[in-house]
Amino acid sequence: MKIGIVGCGWLGLPLAESLVKAGHEVVGSTTREEKLETLSLKGIEPILFHLNPMPEGLNFNRLFQVDLLIINIPPGRKKNTPEFYEEQIKYLKYQLLSSDVKKVIFISSTSYYPNSNKKVTVNTPFDFSNGSTKAVVKGEQQISQIDQSLMILRCGGLMGKDRIPGKWFAGKPTKGADTPVNYIHLEDIIKVVKSSIETWPEDLKRQTLNLVSDHHPTRKEIYGKMAERYSFDLPIWEDPSNISSKVVESSFKDFGLKSPLDY
């Protein structure tokens, strides 16, 4: 299969490498010209592509001359507004509406859900007043307007490689020791995406899934485990021990996703 990946970064690059090894032809984008050679050396057709928010780059139409497109561009947390991200996804939508792409995977986030202090499912509505991330919601609303068969994967907190839960808080004061967490490891994301590609239902029009471990340790448990494993200081826990949160119900309970404590 010919697969395009918009965004060959922390997730997109190892995902692209894994898909190449599985025999797929992969076209991948980067915003950094110096990274083009890296992609090429890994067997990925490299495309320089920016969304500012309009599409810019060299030969970026190649990204939309594929069977399946994976969109993996999270909203910028600091420099970009939610409206900027919404415009980025809107322009991708326009590109898809005039393309021959048949299937789309949109990597989203469980920050779609409000912090309700209870379990949330794919049917739980967003609530901006209680912590739903506006950019994530608006991005999903835009991509849901495409004609292609669409799978939205709402990923939990990302862990793997340099993303180690609790490391940023080493030796620092923080709250919420007894608050449950929602994590997904890079290896499990890649495993699920590859499986989804291979088992794509013929009649799929729209599907939203929560890609998160079904194990929800507390912040104290996971930070303690990571501090022991990677030799950094424990956080300094302050009150309150519970902070506003949610427990995200996994759509992959029978998929064998590991607990965050097992990595």
C-alpha atoms as an extended CHARMM CRD file, in Angstrom:
* protein
*
       263  EXT
         1         1  MET       CA              0.0000000000        0.0000000000        0.0000000000  PROA      1               0.0000000000
         2         2  LYS       CA              1.1320000000        3.5660000000       -0.6180000000  PROA      2               0.0000000000
         3         3  ILE       CA              0.8930000000        5.5670000000        2.6010000000  PROA      3               0.0000000000
         4         4  GLY       CA              1.4470000000        9.2620000000        3.2770000000  PROA      4               0.0000000000
         5         5  ILE       CA              2.3790000000       10.6460000000        6.6890000000  PROA      5               0.0000000000
         6         6  VAL       CA              1.9440000000       14.3400000000        7.4040000000  PROA      6               0.0000000000
         7         7  GLY       CA              4.3910000000       14.9970000000       10.2030000000  PROA      7               0.0000000000
         8         8  CYS       CA              7.4310000000       12.7320000000       10.5610000000  PROA      8               0.0000000000
         9         9  GLY       CA              8.3770000000       13.7470000000       14.0690000000  PROA      9               0.0000000000
        10        10  TRP       CA              8.3990000000       11.9400000000       17.4140000000  PROA      10              0.0000000000
        11        11  LEU       CA              5.6710000000        9.5000000000       16.3250000000  PROA      11              0.0000000000
        12        12  GLY       CA              5.5860000000        9.9010000000       12.5600000000  PROA      12              0.0000000000
        13        13  LEU       CA              9.1980000000        8.9820000000       11.8440000000  PROA      13              0.0000000000
        14        14  PRO       CA              9.3490000000        5.6470000000       13.7360000000  PROA      14              0.0000000000
        15        15  LEU       CA              5.8770000000        4.8440000000       12.3960000000  PROA      15              0.0000000000
        16        16  ALA       CA              7.0660000000        5.5230000000        8.8490000000  PROA      16              0.0000000000
        17        17  GLU       CA             10.1590000000        3.3490000000        9.4030000000  PROA      17              0.0000000000
        18        18  SER       CA              8.0040000000        0.4950000000       10.6930000000  PROA      18              0.0000000000
        19        19  LEU       CA              5.6320000000        0.7520000000        7.7210000000  PROA      19              0.0000000000
        20        20  VAL       CA              8.5570000000        0.6950000000        5.2730000000  PROA      20              0.0000000000
        21        21  LYS       CA              9.8890000000       -2.4540000000        6.9620000000  PROA      21              0.0000000000
        22        22  ALA       CA              6.4120000000       -3.9990000000        6.5950000000  PROA      22              0.0000000000
        23        23  GLY       CA              6.6190000000       -3.5040000000        2.8240000000  PROA      23              0.0000000000
        24        24  HSD       CA              4.5960000000       -0.3230000000        2.3600000000  PROA      24              0.0000000000
        25        25  GLU       CA              5.6360000000        2.5680000000        0.1390000000  PROA      25              0.0000000000
        26        26  VAL       CA              5.7730000000        5.6290000000        2.3930000000  PROA      26              0.0000000000
        27        27  VAL       CA              5.7560000000        9.3450000000        1.5860000000  PROA      27              0.0000000000
        28        28  GLY       CA              6.5520000000       11.4770000000        4.6330000000  PROA      28              0.0000000000
        29        29  SER       CA              6.6340000000       15.1930000000        5.3500000000  PROA      29              0.0000000000
        30        30  THR       CA              8.8910000000       17.3500000000        7.4780000000  PROA      30              0.0000000000
        31        31  THR       CA              9.0500000000       21.0940000000        8.0680000000  PROA      31              0.0000000000
        32        32  ARG       CA             12.8540000000       20.9940000000        8.2920000000  PROA      32              0.0000000000
        33        33  GLU       CA             14.9050000000       20.9450000000        5.1210000000  PROA      33              0.0000000000
        34        34  GLU       CA             17.8890000000       19.3720000000        6.9050000000  PROA      34              0.0000000000
        35        35  LYS       CA             15.7140000000       16.3370000000        7.7750000000  PROA      35              0.0000000000
        36        36  LEU       CA             14.9210000000       15.4290000000        4.1580000000  PROA      36              0.0000000000
        37        37  GLU       CA             18.0820000000       13.3450000000        3.8090000000  PROA      37              0.0000000000
        38        38  THR       CA             17.3040000000       11.4680000000        7.0280000000  PROA      38              0.0000000000
        39        39  LEU       CA             13.8990000000       10.4530000000        5.6850000000  PROA      39              0.0000000000
        40        40  SER       CA             15.3640000000        9.3950000000        2.3450000000  PROA      40              0.0000000000
        41        41  LEU       CA             18.0240000000        7.2330000000        3.9980000000  PROA      41              0.0000000000
        42        42  LYS       CA             15.2710000000        5.4090000000        5.8880000000  PROA      42              0.0000000000
        43        43  GLY       CA             13.4310000000        4.5490000000        2.6730000000  PROA      43              0.0000000000
        44        44  ILE       CA             10.8090000000        7.2790000000        3.0330000000  PROA      44              0.0000000000
        45        45  GLU       CA             10.0530000000        9.5960000000        0.1130000000  PROA      45              0.0000000000
        46        46  PRO       CA             10.7620000000       13.0040000000        1.7170000000  PROA      46              0.0000000000
        47        47  ILE       CA              8.4970000000       16.0150000000        1.2760000000  PROA      47              0.0000000000
        48        48  LEU       CA              9.1450000000       19.5090000000        2.6210000000  PROA      48              0.0000000000
        49        49  PHE       CA              5.7350000000       20.6710000000        3.8090000000  PROA      49              0.0000000000
        50        50  HSD       CA              4.4830000000       23.5100000000        6.0010000000  PROA      50              0.0000000000
        51        51  LEU       CA              0.9780000000       24.5330000000        7.0610000000  PROA      51              0.0000000000
        52        52  ASN       CA              1.2030000000       28.2830000000        7.7750000000  PROA      52              0.0000000000
        53        53  PRO       CA             -1.7590000000       27.6190000000        7.9120000000  PROA      53              0.0000000000
        54        54  MET       CA             -2.0050000000       27.3580000000        4.1050000000  PROA      54              0.0000000000
        55        55  PRO       CA              0.0270000000       24.5320000000        2.5240000000  PROA      55              0.0000000000
        56        56  GLU       CA              3.5530000000       25.4710000000        1.4890000000  PROA      56              0.0000000000
        57        57  GLY       CA              6.4630000000       23.3650000000        0.3060000000  PROA      57              0.0000000000
        58        58  LEU       CA              7.9760000000       21.4140000000       -2.5670000000  PROA      58              0.0000000000
        59        59  ASN       CA              5.9560000000       18.7750000000       -4.4420000000  PROA      59              0.0000000000
        60        60  PHE       CA              3.6580000000       18.3970000000       -1.4410000000  PROA      60              0.0000000000
        61        61  ASN       CA              0.8730000000       17.0960000000       -3.7000000000  PROA      61              0.0000000000
        62        62  ARG       CA              2.7610000000       13.7890000000       -3.5040000000  PROA      62              0.0000000000
        63        63  LEU       CA              1.3980000000       13.4240000000        0.0310000000  PROA      63              0.0000000000
        64        64  PHE       CA             -2.1150000000       13.2720000000       -1.4020000000  PROA      64              0.0000000000
        65        65  GLN       CA             -1.3070000000       10.7840000000       -4.1740000000  PROA      65              0.0000000000
        66        66  VAL       CA             -1.5070000000        7.8260000000       -1.8000000000  PROA      66              0.0000000000
        67        67  ASP       CA             -4.0060000000        5.1600000000       -0.7710000000  PROA      67              0.0000000000
        68        68  LEU       CA             -4.0200000000        6.1180000000        2.9020000000  PROA      68              0.0000000000
        69        69  LEU       CA             -2.9700000000        9.3460000000        4.6280000000  PROA      69              0.0000000000
        70        70  ILE       CA             -1.9360000000        9.5650000000        8.2840000000  PROA      70              0.0000000000
        71        71  ILE       CA             -2.2580000000       13.0750000000        9.7250000000  PROA      71              0.0000000000
        72        72  ASN       CA              0.0230000000       13.5090000000       12.6960000000  PROA      72              0.0000000000
        73        73  ILE       CA              0.3890000000       17.2140000000       13.4460000000  PROA      73              0.0000000000
        74        74  PRO       CA             -0.5460000000       18.0440000000       17.0340000000  PROA      74              0.0000000000
        75        75  PRO       CA             -1.5520000000       21.6170000000       17.8540000000  PROA      75              0.0000000000
        76        76  GLY       CA              1.2930000000       23.8060000000       19.0220000000  PROA      76              0.0000000000
        77        77  ARG       CA              0.8020000000       24.4480000000       22.7180000000  PROA      77              0.0000000000
        78        78  LYS       CA              2.6920000000       27.7230000000       22.9510000000  PROA      78              0.0000000000
        79        79  LYS       CA              3.0860000000       29.7540000000       19.7950000000  PROA      79              0.0000000000
        80        80  ASN       CA             -0.1020000000       28.8320000000       17.8950000000  PROA      80              0.0000000000
        81        81  THR       CA             -3.7250000000       29.5540000000       18.7810000000  PROA      81              0.0000000000
        82        82  PRO       CA             -6.5140000000       26.9570000000       18.5890000000  PROA      82              0.0000000000
        83        83  GLU       CA             -7.8440000000       28.8740000000       15.5800000000  PROA      83              0.0000000000
        84        84  PHE       CA             -4.4950000000       28.4940000000       13.7840000000  PROA      84              0.0000000000
        85        85  TYR       CA             -4.5990000000       24.7090000000       14.2400000000  PROA      85              0.0000000000
        86        86  GLU       CA             -8.2040000000       24.6380000000       13.0570000000  PROA      86              0.0000000000
        87        87  GLU       CA             -7.1250000000       26.4670000000        9.8920000000  PROA      87              0.0000000000
        88        88  GLN       CA             -4.2590000000       24.0180000000        9.3600000000  PROA      88              0.0000000000
        89        89  ILE       CA             -6.6500000000       21.0660000000        9.4510000000  PROA      89              0.0000000000
        90        90  LYS       CA             -9.1430000000       22.9390000000        7.2970000000  PROA      90              0.0000000000
        91        91  TYR       CA             -6.5510000000       23.3120000000        4.5390000000  PROA      91              0.0000000000
        92        92  LEU       CA             -5.6940000000       19.6260000000        4.8060000000  PROA      92              0.0000000000
        93        93  LYS       CA             -9.4070000000       18.9510000000        4.4620000000  PROA      93              0.0000000000
        94        94  TYR       CA             -9.5090000000       20.9770000000        1.2420000000  PROA      94              0.0000000000
        95        95  GLN       CA             -6.5220000000       19.0400000000       -0.1250000000  PROA      95              0.0000000000
        96        96  LEU       CA             -8.2110000000       15.7400000000        0.6960000000  PROA      96              0.0000000000
        97        97  LEU       CA            -11.5350000000       16.7270000000       -0.8500000000  PROA      97              0.0000000000
        98        98  SER       CA             -9.8240000000       17.1160000000       -4.2300000000  PROA      98              0.0000000000
        99        99  SER       CA             -7.5420000000       14.0610000000       -3.9190000000  PROA      99              0.0000000000
       100       100  ASP       CA             -7.7610000000       10.3550000000       -4.7000000000  PROA      100             0.0000000000
       101       101  VAL       CA             -6.9040000000        9.3470000000       -1.1160000000  PROA      101             0.0000000000
       102       102  LYS       CA             -9.2800000000        6.5900000000        0.0310000000  PROA      102             0.0000000000
       103       103  LYS       CA             -8.5250000000        6.3040000000        3.7680000000  PROA      103             0.0000000000
       104       104  VAL       CA             -7.3900000000        8.7190000000        6.4860000000  PROA      104             0.0000000000
       105       105  ILE       CA             -6.0630000000        8.1790000000       10.0060000000  PROA      105             0.0000000000
       106       106  PHE       CA             -6.1670000000       11.3210000000       12.1470000000  PROA      106             0.0000000000
       107       107  ILE       CA             -4.0060000000       11.2560000000       15.2720000000  PROA      107             0.0000000000
       108       108  SER       CA             -5.9040000000       13.1930000000       17.9250000000  PROA      108             0.0000000000
       109       109  SER       CA             -5.7720000000       13.3940000000       21.7130000000  PROA      109             0.0000000000
       110       110  THR       CA             -7.7730000000       12.3920000000       24.7810000000  PROA      110             0.0000000000
       111       111  SER       CA             -7.5760000000       16.0690000000       25.7760000000  PROA      111             0.0000000000
       112       112  TYR       CA            -10.7760000000       16.2040000000       23.6950000000  PROA      112             0.0000000000
       113       113  TYR       CA            -12.5640000000       15.1400000000       26.8850000000  PROA      113             0.0000000000
       114       114  PRO       CA            -13.4070000000       17.3340000000       29.8720000000  PROA      114             0.0000000000
       115       115  ASN       CA            -11.8890000000       16.7330000000       33.2940000000  PROA      115             0.0000000000
       116       116  SER       CA            -15.0400000000       15.2610000000       34.7720000000  PROA      116             0.0000000000
       117       117  ASN       CA            -13.3430000000       13.2600000000       37.5580000000  PROA      117             0.0000000000
       118       118  LYS       CA            -15.0400000000       10.1610000000       36.1810000000  PROA      118             0.0000000000
       119       119  LYS       CA            -14.6750000000        7.6840000000       33.3140000000  PROA      119             0.0000000000
       120       120  VAL       CA            -15.0910000000        9.0550000000       29.7940000000  PROA      120             0.0000000000
       121       121  THR       CA            -15.8190000000        7.1200000000       26.5890000000  PROA      121             0.0000000000
       122       122  VAL       CA            -15.7830000000        7.9400000000       22.8770000000  PROA      122             0.0000000000
       123       123  ASN       CA            -19.3730000000        9.1080000000       23.3540000000  PROA      123             0.0000000000
       124       124  THR       CA            -18.5260000000       11.6670000000       26.0430000000  PROA      124             0.0000000000
       125       125  PRO       CA            -19.0660000000       15.1750000000       24.6420000000  PROA      125             0.0000000000
       126       126  PHE       CA            -16.4120000000       17.8580000000       24.8610000000  PROA      126             0.0000000000
       127       127  ASP       CA            -16.8470000000       20.6770000000       27.3590000000  PROA      127             0.0000000000
       128       128  PHE       CA            -14.5840000000       23.6920000000       26.9580000000  PROA      128             0.0000000000
       129       129  SER       CA            -15.5510000000       25.0110000000       30.3880000000  PROA      129             0.0000000000
       130       130  ASN       CA            -14.1870000000       21.8540000000       32.0620000000  PROA      130             0.0000000000
       131       131  GLY       CA            -10.8620000000       21.3580000000       30.3320000000  PROA      131             0.0000000000
       132       132  SER       CA            -11.5370000000       20.1020000000       26.8000000000  PROA      132             0.0000000000
       133       133  THR       CA             -8.7970000000       21.4110000000       24.5100000000  PROA      133             0.0000000000
       134       134  LYS       CA            -10.3350000000       23.7190000000       21.9270000000  PROA      134             0.0000000000
       135       135  ALA       CA             -7.7220000000       23.0740000000       19.2250000000  PROA      135             0.0000000000
       136       136  VAL       CA             -8.2180000000       19.2990000000       19.4230000000  PROA      136             0.0000000000
       137       137  VAL       CA            -12.0010000000       19.5730000000       19.2160000000  PROA      137             0.0000000000
       138       138  LYS       CA            -11.9220000000       22.0680000000       16.3370000000  PROA      138             0.0000000000
       139       139  GLY       CA             -9.3570000000       19.9730000000       14.4680000000  PROA      139             0.0000000000
       140       140  GLU       CA            -11.5360000000       16.8680000000       14.7190000000  PROA      140             0.0000000000
       141       141  GLN       CA            -14.5820000000       18.8160000000       13.5800000000  PROA      141             0.0000000000
       142       142  GLN       CA            -12.7410000000       19.9520000000       10.4630000000  PROA      142             0.0000000000
       143       143  ILE       CA            -11.3010000000       16.5710000000        9.4790000000  PROA      143             0.0000000000
       144       144  SER       CA            -14.6890000000       14.9100000000       10.0470000000  PROA      144             0.0000000000
       145       145  GLN       CA            -16.0010000000       16.7960000000        7.0110000000  PROA      145             0.0000000000
       146       146  ILE       CA            -13.8960000000       14.8380000000        4.4990000000  PROA      146             0.0000000000
       147       147  ASP       CA            -15.4190000000       12.2930000000        2.1360000000  PROA      147             0.0000000000
       148       148  GLN       CA            -12.8420000000        9.5830000000        2.7870000000  PROA      148             0.0000000000
       149       149  SER       CA            -13.1010000000        6.6580000000        5.1620000000  PROA      149             0.0000000000
       150       150  LEU       CA            -11.8510000000        8.1720000000        8.4280000000  PROA      150             0.0000000000
       151       151  MET       CA            -10.4140000000        6.7530000000       11.6360000000  PROA      151             0.0000000000
       152       152  ILE       CA             -9.7430000000        9.1770000000       14.4980000000  PROA      152             0.0000000000
       153       153  LEU       CA             -7.3690000000        7.8760000000       17.1630000000  PROA      153             0.0000000000
       154       154  ARG       CA             -7.5390000000        9.8440000000       20.4060000000  PROA      154             0.0000000000
       155       155  CYS       CA             -4.2000000000        9.0910000000       22.0480000000  PROA      155             0.0000000000
       156       156  GLY       CA             -3.5540000000        9.3400000000       25.7460000000  PROA      156             0.0000000000
       157       157  GLY       CA             -0.4430000000       10.9230000000       27.2460000000  PROA      157             0.0000000000
       158       158  LEU       CA              2.5010000000        9.9640000000       25.0590000000  PROA      158             0.0000000000
       159       159  MET       CA              5.4270000000        8.0560000000       26.5050000000  PROA      159             0.0000000000
       160       160  GLY       CA              8.5020000000        6.4460000000       24.9940000000  PROA      160             0.0000000000
       161       161  LYS       CA             11.9640000000        7.5470000000       23.8590000000  PROA      161             0.0000000000
       162       162  ASP       CA             12.5780000000       10.9460000000       25.4800000000  PROA      162             0.0000000000
       163       163  ARG       CA              9.0540000000       11.2820000000       26.8490000000  PROA      163             0.0000000000
       164       164  ILE       CA              9.3630000000        9.9050000000       30.3770000000  PROA      164             0.0000000000
       165       165  PRO       CA              6.4890000000       10.5250000000       32.8010000000  PROA      165             0.0000000000
       166       166  GLY       CA              7.5470000000       12.5260000000       35.8310000000  PROA      166             0.0000000000
       167       167  LYS       CA             11.0480000000       13.4800000000       34.6340000000  PROA      167             0.0000000000
       168       168  TRP       CA             10.1360000000       17.1410000000       34.2060000000  PROA      168             0.0000000000
       169       169  PHE       CA              8.9080000000       17.1760000000       37.8410000000  PROA      169             0.0000000000
       170       170  ALA       CA             12.0920000000       15.6330000000       39.2590000000  PROA      170             0.0000000000
       171       171  GLY       CA             12.8180000000       17.3650000000       42.5410000000  PROA      171             0.0000000000
       172       172  LYS       CA             10.0520000000       19.8970000000       41.9460000000  PROA      172             0.0000000000
       173       173  PRO       CA              6.8230000000       20.4400000000       43.8740000000  PROA      173             0.0000000000
       174       174  THR       CA              3.6610000000       19.1550000000       42.2050000000  PROA      174             0.0000000000
       175       175  LYS       CA              0.1340000000       18.1150000000       43.1400000000  PROA      175             0.0000000000
       176       176  GLY       CA             -2.2090000000       15.2160000000       42.4420000000  PROA      176             0.0000000000
       177       177  ALA       CA             -0.2980000000       12.1920000000       43.7700000000  PROA      177             0.0000000000
       178       178  ASP       CA             -3.4350000000       10.0110000000       43.8170000000  PROA      178             0.0000000000
       179       179  THR       CA             -4.8000000000       11.1900000000       40.4790000000  PROA      179             0.0000000000
       180       180  PRO       CA             -5.1400000000        8.4340000000       37.8260000000  PROA      180             0.0000000000
       181       181  VAL       CA             -3.2610000000        8.8670000000       34.5470000000  PROA      181             0.0000000000
       182       182  ASN       CA             -3.9690000000        8.0000000000       30.9190000000  PROA      182             0.0000000000
       183       183  TYR       CA             -0.8750000000        6.9850000000       28.9430000000  PROA      183             0.0000000000
       184       184  ILE       CA             -0.0010000000        5.2020000000       25.7220000000  PROA      184             0.0000000000
       185       185  HSD       CA              3.4980000000        4.0930000000       24.7140000000  PROA      185             0.0000000000
       186       186  LEU       CA              5.0020000000        4.8280000000       21.3030000000  PROA      186             0.0000000000
       187       187  GLU       CA              5.4390000000        1.1060000000       20.5990000000  PROA      187             0.0000000000
       188       188  ASP       CA              1.7450000000        0.4580000000       21.2200000000  PROA      188             0.0000000000
       189       189  ILE       CA              0.6460000000        3.3550000000       19.0020000000  PROA      189             0.0000000000
       190       190  ILE       CA              2.6790000000        1.9410000000       16.1170000000  PROA      190             0.0000000000
       191       191  LYS       CA              1.3150000000       -1.5440000000       16.7540000000  PROA      191             0.0000000000
       192       192  VAL       CA             -2.2950000000       -0.3180000000       16.7070000000  PROA      192             0.0000000000
       193       193  VAL       CA             -1.8670000000        1.8560000000       13.5980000000  PROA      193             0.0000000000
       194       194  LYS       CA             -0.2560000000       -0.9950000000       11.6430000000  PROA      194             0.0000000000
       195       195  SER       CA             -2.9940000000       -3.4070000000       12.7190000000  PROA      195             0.0000000000
       196       196  SER       CA             -5.7060000000       -0.8760000000       11.8170000000  PROA      196             0.0000000000
       197       197  ILE       CA             -4.2690000000       -0.5010000000        8.3240000000  PROA      197             0.0000000000
       198       198  GLU       CA             -4.2100000000       -4.2470000000        7.8240000000  PROA      198             0.0000000000
       199       199  THR       CA             -7.7480000000       -4.8670000000        9.1450000000  PROA      199             0.0000000000
       200       200  TRP       CA             -9.5170000000       -1.7380000000        7.8220000000  PROA      200             0.0000000000
       201       201  PRO       CA            -13.2540000000       -2.5170000000        7.4950000000  PROA      201             0.0000000000
       202       202  GLU       CA            -14.5200000000       -2.2310000000        3.9140000000  PROA      202             0.0000000000
       203       203  ASP       CA            -17.6130000000       -0.2910000000        4.9760000000  PROA      203             0.0000000000
       204       204  LEU       CA            -15.9030000000        2.0890000000        7.4210000000  PROA      204             0.0000000000
       205       205  LYS       CA            -17.0810000000        5.6790000000        7.0610000000  PROA      205             0.0000000000
       206       206  ARG       CA            -16.2420000000        7.2550000000       10.4200000000  PROA      206             0.0000000000
       207       207  GLN       CA            -14.7510000000        5.7070000000       13.5420000000  PROA      207             0.0000000000
       208       208  THR       CA            -13.3770000000        7.3080000000       16.6980000000  PROA      208             0.0000000000
       209       209  LEU       CA            -11.2690000000        5.2240000000       19.0730000000  PROA      209             0.0000000000
       210       210  ASN       CA             -9.4570000000        5.8910000000       22.3430000000  PROA      210             0.0000000000
       211       211  LEU       CA             -5.8620000000        4.7520000000       21.9860000000  PROA      211             0.0000000000
       212       212  VAL       CA             -4.8300000000        4.5610000000       25.6180000000  PROA      212             0.0000000000
       213       213  SER       CA             -3.6950000000        1.8550000000       27.9950000000  PROA      213             0.0000000000
       214       214  ASP       CA             -6.5050000000        0.2570000000       29.9820000000  PROA      214             0.0000000000
       215       215  HSD       CA             -4.2530000000        0.5020000000       33.0590000000  PROA      215             0.0000000000
       216       216  HSD       CA             -4.5200000000        3.7600000000       34.9910000000  PROA      216             0.0000000000
       217       217  PRO       CA             -1.9520000000        3.9800000000       37.7800000000  PROA      217             0.0000000000
       218       218  THR       CA             -1.7520000000        7.1110000000       39.9130000000  PROA      218             0.0000000000
       219       219  ARG       CA              0.6690000000        9.8970000000       39.1730000000  PROA      219             0.0000000000
       220       220  LYS       CA              2.6410000000        8.8930000000       42.2580000000  PROA      220             0.0000000000
       221       221  GLU       CA              2.9310000000        5.2980000000       41.0680000000  PROA      221             0.0000000000
       222       222  ILE       CA              4.0470000000        6.0620000000       37.5190000000  PROA      222             0.0000000000
       223       223  TYR       CA              6.4020000000        8.9050000000       38.4690000000  PROA      223             0.0000000000
       224       224  GLY       CA              7.9480000000        6.7550000000       41.1770000000  PROA      224             0.0000000000
       225       225  LYS       CA              8.4600000000        3.8570000000       38.7770000000  PROA      225             0.0000000000
       226       226  MET       CA             10.0610000000        6.0730000000       36.1420000000  PROA      226             0.0000000000
       227       227  ALA       CA             12.2840000000        7.8220000000       38.7160000000  PROA      227             0.0000000000
       228       228  GLU       CA             13.5790000000        4.4320000000       39.8500000000  PROA      228             0.0000000000
       229       229  ARG       CA             14.0880000000        3.1760000000       36.2990000000  PROA      229             0.0000000000
       230       230  TYR       CA             15.7490000000        6.2890000000       34.8920000000  PROA      230             0.0000000000
       231       231  SER       CA             17.5180000000        7.4870000000       38.0380000000  PROA      231             0.0000000000
       232       232  PHE       CA             16.0250000000       10.9060000000       38.6070000000  PROA      232             0.0000000000
       233       233  ASP       CA             14.6560000000       12.5170000000       41.7600000000  PROA      233             0.0000000000
       234       234  LEU       CA             11.1050000000       11.9870000000       42.9190000000  PROA      234             0.0000000000
       235       235  PRO       CA              8.7180000000       14.9380000000       42.7890000000  PROA      235             0.0000000000
       236       236  ILE       CA              7.8740000000       16.7670000000       45.9860000000  PROA      236             0.0000000000
       237       237  TRP       CA              4.2100000000       15.9180000000       46.4690000000  PROA      237             0.0000000000
       238       238  GLU       CA              1.9600000000       18.6680000000       47.7640000000  PROA      238             0.0000000000
       239       239  ASP       CA             -1.7550000000       18.8290000000       48.5600000000  PROA      239             0.0000000000
       240       240  PRO       CA             -4.2550000000       18.2430000000       47.1460000000  PROA      240             0.0000000000
       241       241  SER       CA             -3.5780000000       14.6040000000       46.3790000000  PROA      241             0.0000000000
       242       242  ASN       CA             -6.3670000000       14.5680000000       43.7850000000  PROA      242             0.0000000000
       243       243  ILE       CA             -6.6390000000       17.1300000000       41.0130000000  PROA      243             0.0000000000
       244       244  SER       CA             -9.1550000000       17.5680000000       38.2050000000  PROA      244             0.0000000000
       245       245  SER       CA             -8.8330000000       14.6440000000       35.7780000000  PROA      245             0.0000000000
       246       246  LYS       CA            -10.6350000000       11.8360000000       33.9640000000  PROA      246             0.0000000000
       247       247  VAL       CA            -10.1860000000        8.1320000000       33.2870000000  PROA      247             0.0000000000
       248       248  VAL       CA            -10.3050000000        7.4220000000       29.5650000000  PROA      248             0.0000000000
       249       249  GLU       CA            -11.8770000000        4.1090000000       28.5970000000  PROA      249             0.0000000000
       250       250  SER       CA             -9.6120000000        2.3070000000       26.1310000000  PROA      250             0.0000000000
       251       251  SER       CA            -11.0320000000        1.1010000000       22.8130000000  PROA      251             0.0000000000
       252       252  PHE       CA             -8.2860000000       -1.5510000000       22.7320000000  PROA      252             0.0000000000
       253       253  LYS       CA             -8.8910000000       -3.5300000000       25.9180000000  PROA      253             0.0000000000
       254       254  ASP       CA             -8.3190000000       -6.8350000000       24.1250000000  PROA      254             0.0000000000
       255       255  PHE       CA             -5.3040000000       -5.6630000000       22.1390000000  PROA      255             0.0000000000
       256       256  GLY       CA             -2.6740000000       -6.4020000000       24.7740000000  PROA      256             0.0000000000
       257       257  LEU       CA             -1.5830000000       -2.8130000000       25.3730000000  PROA      257             0.0000000000
       258       258  LYS       CA              0.8630000000       -2.6730000000       28.2490000000  PROA      258             0.0000000000
       259       259  SER       CA              0.4850000000       -0.7970000000       31.4970000000  PROA      259             0.0000000000
       260       260  PRO       CA              2.5790000000        2.3890000000       31.6540000000  PROA      260             0.0000000000
       261       261  LEU       CA              4.3180000000        0.7640000000       34.6310000000  PROA      261             0.0000000000
       262       262  ASP       CA              5.6570000000       -2.0210000000       32.3860000000  PROA      262             0.0000000000
       263       263  TYR       CA              7.8070000000        0.2430000000       30.2330000000  PROA      263             0.0000000000
